[in-house]
């Protein structure tokens, strides 16, 4: 089996690049996107399935919550992890009646790794621990 493929959607390259490098060092394949427009293109044209998406709730071109709902509708097997500034995104989550971010920024790389592994393990067990 190939290593899981994680997509990072983060506009700030100074945040995205070190996290992508860390996840690659941990054995994951990583696809990077600046915004949800790039992410949609990657999802539609990826030669292999994307297993997990980590996205900033405040991604520049649309709400991370809206994008997560879009992914869940079209790609239900893909795990989606929201991250962001808790104070700003709590109000957005409340407006959309959605679960808020699971991770906060700046990212603690080990916590991102733990969350991705937890989600993938839950999916393999057939459960949803999200």
Residue, then its C-alpha position, 0 to 999 in steps of 0.5 A: x500500500x502506498x503511503x497516505x496522501x495528505x493535502x494541505x490547503x494553506x495560503x501562507x507558504x511559511x506555514x505550509x512548506x515546513x508542515x509539508x516537509x515535516x509530514x513528508x519526513x513522517x512518511x506521508x505523500x503531500x499535495x499543497x494548495x494555496x486555496x480551495x480553487x487549487x484544491x478542487x483542481x487537485x481533487x479532480x485530477x489527482x491520479x490517486x485518492x487523497x486520504x486527508x485534507x488539512x485546511x485553514x478555516x480562513x482560506x482566502x477564496x471561501x470559507x473552510x467550512x463551505x469547502x469541507x461541506x463540498x468535499x464531504x458531499x463529493x468525496x465522502x471517504x476523504x478525511x477533512x481536518x479544519x484548523x485556524x484561529x479559534x476565536x475567528x472561526x468559532x463564530x463562522x462555525x456557529x453561523x453554519x452549525x458546523x464543528x469548529x476547528x480541530x487544530x489551532x494555528x500556529x501548527x504544532x506539527x506533532x499534533x497535526x501528525x497525531x490528528x491525521x493518524x487518528x483519522x486514518x486509523x478510524x477510517x480503517x476501523x470503519x468508524x468515525x472518531x472525528 
